[in-house]
Amino acid sequence: MPADKIAAGGADWVENWAQLVRERDTRPTRAGTNVNAWDERAARFAQMAEDLDPESDPLVTTVARSLRPSDSLLDVGAGAGRYTMPLAPLVGRVTAVEPSAGMRGALERGVAARSLANVTVIPASWQDAAVDSHDVVLVANVIQMIEDVVPFIEKLDATARRACYLFIRVEPREAALAPLWRQVWGSEPLREPNFLDLYNLLFSLGIRPQARLAVRRPEERFADLDAAVAMARATLSLTPDDRRHDERIRSFLEGRLTPQGDGSLAGSFSPQSAIVWWDKA
Ligand SMILES: C[S@@+](CC[C@H](N)C(=O)[O-])C[C@H]1O[C@@H](n2cnc3c(N)ncnc32)[C@H](O)[C@@H]1O
């Protein structure tokens, strides 16, 4: 039985969400639900999967606590398998739904390299995927792109037997680079649906989720200033070959990066994220 619905502040949280997604989708190099754009990001996501430490990652450690060895786990929008791969050894089977061929390729290579025999990959969007019930459902860094979010959530809820976990940013990816964004685009960084929008949305649908704010990621390491500039270009929605703003980006970053003993540079540019979950009655 869903709980009573509460629309915080009397707002229409469904319309708020759709409006934020539409605004955000006007960004120049926005990937959104365009799967070809995700193909191009597969290598970066494969690297993030490689770098993830399952002992300290907040999403992995939180979901792992609720998993049992016989469980089935569904990872929606699994990407290159950043969460599928560390969680697969803890359960009986994992289904990874992923519409981008490039991401699936990276995921399948990672699964093979780790000899994980219990992962099935479904090449589809969540809206189109035909999937049976799973004990636990996980959606990381996907829901903020979905304009028609209510059927998306209803399908997640209907597919989960025991619990649903969502991972979403608290603030936009480019928050730490907001001064640069203003200089490059002459406007404020666009908002995207975030943790607070999701929390209120779920209450307005009659779902009362738990939430945990993830500890901010430690400083990121960059091999050199060029690597940090490449990160900033991507975060600023500039194409990799658009070098017009490089000088500005360099001088902004130089003041915010600390040289390390091994010649690399460290700085904090990642936004905070939150884990939002609900147990099925
Ligand atoms: C930011 S990545 C997140 C990947 C992974 N969950 C992670 O956190 O590393 C977003 C992923 O969602 C996928 N995606 C986009 N639209 C989707 C949809 N409608 N249903 C399922 N996945 C979708 C993209 O192809 C991409 O792999």
The ligand as an SDF file (V2000), in Angstrom:
LIG
                    3D

 27 29  0  0  0  0  0  0  0  0999 V2000
   25.8590    8.6490  -16.2110 C   0  0  0  0  0  0  0  0  0  0  0  0
   25.7790    7.0530  -16.9330 S   0  0  0  0  0  0  0  0  0  0  0  0
   25.6960    6.0550  -15.4580 C   0  0  0  0  0  0  0  0  0  0  0  0
   26.2400    4.6690  -15.6430 C   0  0  0  0  0  0  0  0  0  0  0  0
   26.3710    3.8580  -14.3330 C   0  0  0  0  0  0  0  0  0  0  0  0
   25.0780    3.6430  -13.6940 N   0  0  0  0  0  0  0  0  0  0  0  0
   27.3180    4.5740  -13.4110 C   0  0  0  0  0  0  0  0  0  0  0  0
   26.8630    5.2560  -12.4780 O   0  0  0  0  0  0  0  0  0  0  0  0
   28.5190    4.4730  -13.6640 O   0  0  0  0  0  0  0  0  0  0  0  0
   24.1200    6.9850  -17.5390 C   0  0  0  0  0  0  0  0  0  0  0  0
   23.7750    5.6790  -18.2530 C   0  0  0  0  0  0  0  0  0  0  0  0
   22.3600    5.6130  -18.4370 O   0  0  0  0  0  0  0  0  0  0  0  0
   22.1120    5.0410  -19.7070 C   0  0  0  0  0  0  0  0  0  0  0  0
   20.7400    5.4270  -20.1060 N   0  0  0  0  0  0  0  0  0  0  0  0
   20.3430    6.5280  -20.7750 C   0  0  0  0  0  0  0  0  0  0  0  0
   19.0080    6.5050  -20.9570 N   0  0  0  0  0  0  0  0  0  0  0  0
   18.5620    5.3600  -20.3560 C   0  0  0  0  0  0  0  0  0  0  0  0
   17.2710    4.7600  -20.2100 C   0  0  0  0  0  0  0  0  0  0  0  0
   16.1850    5.3500  -20.7060 N   0  0  0  0  0  0  0  0  0  0  0  0
   17.1800    3.5690  -19.5790 N   0  0  0  0  0  0  0  0  0  0  0  0
   18.2920    2.9740  -19.0610 C   0  0  0  0  0  0  0  0  0  0  0  0
   19.5310    3.5010  -19.1790 N   0  0  0  0  0  0  0  0  0  0  0  0
   19.6670    4.6790  -19.8100 C   0  0  0  0  0  0  0  0  0  0  0  0
   23.2080    5.6040  -20.5890 C   0  0  0  0  0  0  0  0  0  0  0  0
   23.3900    4.8400  -21.7650 O   0  0  0  0  0  0  0  0  0  0  0  0
   24.4050    5.5620  -19.6460 C   0  0  0  0  0  0  0  0  0  0  0  0
   25.1120    4.3550  -19.7250 O   0  0  0  0  0  0  0  0  0  0  0  0
  1  2  1  0
  2  3  1  0
  2 10  1  0
  3  4  1  0
  4  5  1  0
  5  6  1  0
  5  7  1  0
  7  8  2  0
  7  9  1  0
 10 11  1  0
 11 12  1  0
 11 26  1  0
 12 13  1  0
 13 14  1  0
 13 24  1  0
 14 15  1  0
 14 23  1  0
 15 16  2  0
 16 17  1  0
 17 18  1  0
 17 23  2  0
 18 19  1  0
 18 20  2  0
 20 21  1  0
 21 22  2  0
 22 23  1  0
 24 25  1  0
 24 26  1  0
 26 27  1  0
M  CHG  2   2   1   9  -1
M  END
$$$$
